[in-house]
Amino acid sequence: MAQPWMATITGGADDLETGELFAGWGIPTPESIRQLRRISGVTIIGSGGLRSGVDVAKAIALGADLAGLAQPFLEAAMDSADQVGRRIDRIVHELKIAMFCLSARNVSDLKSVPIRMETGR
């Protein structure tokens, strides 16, 4: 089944083939963050594909100053405003657990955690 965002972009839920043409479009978020962190004096906002608090922790550990999420909130908003609030609480909870696991006392501490980069996938 086509994703709602794909239906919007391609003009219909049945046009999965056109959507798949663009599946690998652009630079993946982790690579974009890694490339941008070499430039001094810029604020890096990691977004695109982030879905959880763990994704936020990863983006910040890679060098992002901020993280942006949309899909989890749009999906929740289709149900209710209360569901959006619950989704926010869940993402914050996931971020706190990731920080605990990494011994990060605050979000800034995430920038100094050791990262293992996997390649070849």
SULJO-V689287 format. One record per residue. N is the residue number from 1. PSI is psi in radians with two decimals (NA if undefined). Layout:
# SULJO-V689287
n->{N | N}
psi->{PSI | PSI}
This chain:
# SULJO-V689287
n->{1 | 2 | 3 | 4 | 5 | 6 | 7 | 8 | 9 | 10 | 11 | 12 | 13 | 14 | 15 | 16 | 17 | 18 | 19 | 20 | 21 | 22 | 23 | 24 | 25 | 26 | 27 | 28 | 29 | 30 | 31 | 32 | 33 | 34 | 35 | 36 | 37 | 38 | 39 | 40 | 41 | 42 | 43 | 44 | 45 | 46 | 47 | 48 | 49 | 50 | 51 | 52 | 53 | 54 | 55 | 56 | 57 | 58 | 59 | 60 | 61 | 62 | 63 | 64 | 65 | 66 | 67 | 68 | 69 | 70 | 71 | 72 | 73 | 74 | 75 | 76 | 77 | 78 | 79 | 80 | 81 | 82 | 83 | 84 | 85 | 86 | 87 | 88 | 89 | 90 | 91 | 92 | 93 | 94 | 95 | 96 | 97 | 98 | 99 | 100 | 101 | 102 | 103 | 104 | 105 | 106 | 107 | 108 | 109 | 110 | 111 | 112 | 113 | 114 | 115 | 116 | 117 | 118 | 119 | 120 | 121}
psi->{2.37 | 2.52 | 2.62 | -0.67 | -0.61 | -0.67 | -0.68 | -0.80 | -0.76 | -0.17 | 0.06 | 2.60 | -0.33 | -0.03 | 0.88 | -0.62 | -0.80 | -0.73 | -0.69 | -0.48 | -0.52 | 0.18 | -0.62 | 0.33 | 2.39 | -3.03 | 2.26 | 2.56 | -0.85 | -0.71 | -0.68 | -0.78 | -0.81 | -0.71 | -0.72 | -0.51 | -0.23 | -0.26 | 2.12 | 2.64 | 0.18 | 2.58 | 2.15 | 2.16 | 1.95 | 2.07 | 2.87 | 1.67 | -0.06 | 2.25 | -0.20 | 3.00 | -0.56 | -0.71 | -0.68 | -0.80 | -0.74 | -0.78 | -0.76 | -0.71 | -0.56 | -0.31 | -0.01 | 2.55 | -0.54 | 2.85 | 2.48 | 2.30 | 2.47 | -0.89 | -0.79 | -0.59 | -0.64 | -0.72 | -0.78 | -0.63 | -0.40 | -0.41 | -1.06 | 2.89 | -0.63 | -0.68 | -0.63 | -0.79 | -0.73 | -0.66 | -0.72 | -0.84 | -0.72 | -0.77 | -0.71 | -0.74 | -0.79 | -0.71 | -0.75 | -0.68 | -0.77 | -0.74 | -0.74 | -0.80 | -0.46 | 0.11 | 0.58 | 2.04 | -0.45 | 3.03 | -0.64 | -0.60 | -0.42 | -0.48 | -0.29 | 0.17 | 2.52 | 2.43 | 2.42 | 2.04 | 2.19 | 2.35 | 2.93 | 0.29 | NA}
